[in-house]
């Protein structure tokens, strides 16, 4: 695509207009824009989430535990994608964003239940752990069903 774009730029002074189209050009253009947006928005998102966690939990540990858990999950996800030879494209970048959201939710639930016990409120750790486990299991089963159904988004990841 880059060599075609160079050719089009070289033909800019011609008597005709040359436009590139098709799925490859659209995916390359959109993919570049998504990567640019991610590079801009991910650090902003981390700062906003850290501020919200500090406001909600009131401690530095309450901020670092969920963020570290999410960083570890992303490291494992990108590591597995690299190990399997998968390229990052638009579809699996959406999947990675989903992992960030779900992982952050689960982390906040677990940290909040532990903080409640430390603050002298009724202990809810067992029920919270069970809820997070059941929610994670149903999410995994849901994605498993989509994979078996040959869903286009998930087959692009695999």
C-alpha positions as CSV (number, residue, x, y, z in Angstrom):
1,X,0.0,0.0,0.0
2,X,2.9,2.4,0.8
3,X,4.4,1.9,-2.7
4,X,1.0,2.6,-4.3
5,X,0.6,5.7,-2.2
6,X,4.1,6.9,-3.4
7,X,3.0,6.2,-7.0
8,X,-0.2,8.2,-6.6
9,X,1.7,11.1,-5.0
10,X,4.1,11.1,-8.0
11,X,1.1,11.3,-10.4
12,X,-0.4,14.3,-8.7
13,X,0.4,16.7,-11.6
14,X,-1.2,14.4,-14.2
15,X,-4.4,15.3,-16.1
16,X,-6.4,12.8,-14.1
17,X,-7.1,11.9,-10.5
18,X,-5.9,8.6,-9.3
19,X,-7.6,7.2,-6.1
20,X,-6.8,4.0,-4.2
21,X,-9.6,1.9,-2.9
22,X,-10.5,-1.5,-1.7
23,X,-10.4,-3.4,1.6
24,X,-6.6,-3.4,2.0
25,X,-6.3,0.3,1.5
26,X,-9.2,1.0,3.9
27,X,-7.9,-1.3,6.5
28,X,-4.4,0.2,6.3
29,X,-5.7,3.7,6.5
30,X,-8.1,2.9,9.3
31,X,-5.5,0.8,11.2
32,X,-3.0,3.7,11.1
33,X,-5.6,6.1,12.5
34,X,-6.6,3.7,15.2
35,X,-3.0,3.2,16.3
36,X,-2.5,7.0,16.3
37,X,-5.6,7.4,18.5
38,X,-4.6,4.6,20.8
39,X,-1.2,6.1,21.3
40,X,-2.9,9.3,22.3
41,X,-5.8,8.0,24.3
42,X,-4.3,5.1,26.2
43,X,-2.1,7.3,28.4
44,X,-5.0,9.7,29.0
45,X,-7.3,6.7,29.9
46,X,-4.7,5.4,32.4
47,X,-4.5,8.8,34.1
48,X,-8.3,9.2,34.2
49,X,-8.8,5.7,35.6
50,X,-6.1,6.3,38.2
51,X,-7.7,9.5,39.3
52,X,-11.2,7.8,39.5
53,X,-9.7,4.9,41.5
54,X,-8.0,7.2,43.9
55,X,-11.2,9.2,44.4
56,X,-13.2,6.1,44.9
57,X,-10.8,4.0,47.0
58,X,-8.8,6.8,48.7
59,X,-5.4,5.0,48.7
60,X,-2.4,4.6,46.5
61,X,-2.6,0.8,46.9
62,X,-6.2,1.0,45.6
63,X,-4.9,2.6,42.5
64,X,-1.9,0.4,41.8
65,X,-3.4,-3.0,42.4
66,X,-6.0,-2.8,39.6
67,X,-3.7,-1.0,37.3
68,X,-0.9,-3.6,37.8
69,X,-3.4,-6.4,37.3
70,X,-4.5,-4.9,34.0
71,X,-0.9,-4.4,32.9
72,X,-0.1,-8.0,33.7
73,X,-3.1,-9.2,31.7
74,X,-2.2,-7.1,28.8
75,X,1.4,-8.3,28.9
76,X,0.2,-11.9,28.8
77,X,-2.3,-11.1,26.0
78,X,0.3,-9.4,23.8
79,X,2.8,-12.1,24.7
80,X,0.4,-14.8,23.6
81,X,-0.4,-13.0,20.4
82,X,3.3,-12.6,19.6
83,X,3.9,-16.2,20.5
84,X,1.1,-17.3,18.2
85,X,2.3,-15.0,15.4
86,X,-0.8,-12.8,15.4
87,X,-0.6,-9.3,14.1
88,X,-2.4,-6.5,15.8
89,X,-5.2,-5.3,13.6
90,X,-8.4,-3.4,14.1
91,X,-10.5,-6.3,15.2
92,X,-8.1,-7.7,17.8
93,X,-7.3,-4.3,19.1
94,X,-11.0,-4.0,20.0
95,X,-10.6,-7.3,21.8
96,X,-7.6,-5.9,23.8
97,X,-9.7,-2.8,24.8
98,X,-12.4,-5.2,26.0
99,X,-9.8,-7.1,28.1
100,X,-8.8,-3.8,29.7
101,X,-12.3,-2.9,30.6
102,X,-13.3,-6.3,32.0
103,X,-10.0,-6.7,33.9
104,X,-10.4,-3.3,35.4
105,X,-13.9,-4.0,36.5
106,X,-12.9,-7.3,38.1
107,X,-9.9,-5.7,39.9
108,X,-12.1,-2.9,41.3
109,X,-14.6,-5.4,42.6
110,X,-11.9,-7.5,44.3
111,X,-10.0,-4.5,45.8
112,X,-13.2,-2.9,47.0
113,X,-14.3,-6.0,48.8
114,X,-10.9,-6.3,50.5
115,X,-10.9,-2.7,51.5
116,X,-14.4,-3.0,53.1
117,X,-13.1,-5.7,55.3
118,X,-10.0,-3.6,56.3
119,X,-12.3,-0.6,57.0
120,X,-14.3,-2.6,59.6
121,X,-17.4,-3.2,57.3
122,X,-18.9,-6.6,56.9
123,X,-16.6,-9.1,55.1
124,X,-17.9,-9.9,51.5
125,X,-14.7,-11.3,50.1
126,X,-16.0,-14.8,49.4
127,X,-19.2,-13.7,47.7
128,X,-17.3,-11.1,45.6
129,X,-14.7,-13.7,44.6
130,X,-17.4,-16.1,43.6
131,X,-19.2,-13.4,41.6
132,X,-16.1,-12.4,39.7
133,X,-15.3,-16.1,39.0
134,X,-18.8,-16.8,37.7
135,X,-18.7,-13.6,35.6
136,X,-15.3,-14.5,34.1
137,X,-16.5,-18.0,33.4
138,X,-19.6,-16.8,31.5
139,X,-17.5,-14.3,29.6
140,X,-15.1,-17.1,28.5
141,X,-18.0,-19.3,27.6
142,X,-19.6,-16.5,25.6
143,X,-16.5,-16.0,23.6
144,X,-16.1,-19.7,23.2
145,X,-19.6,-19.9,21.6
146,X,-18.7,-17.1,19.2
147,X,-15.5,-18.9,18.2
148,X,-17.4,-22.1,17.5
149,X,-20.0,-20.1,15.5
150,X,-17.1,-18.8,13.2
151,X,-17.9,-15.2,14.1
152,X,-15.8,-13.0,11.7
153,X,-14.4,-10.8,14.5
154,X,-13.1,-13.7,16.5
155,X,-11.9,-15.7,13.6
156,X,-9.7,-12.7,12.6
157,X,-8.1,-12.9,16.0
158,X,-7.4,-16.6,15.6
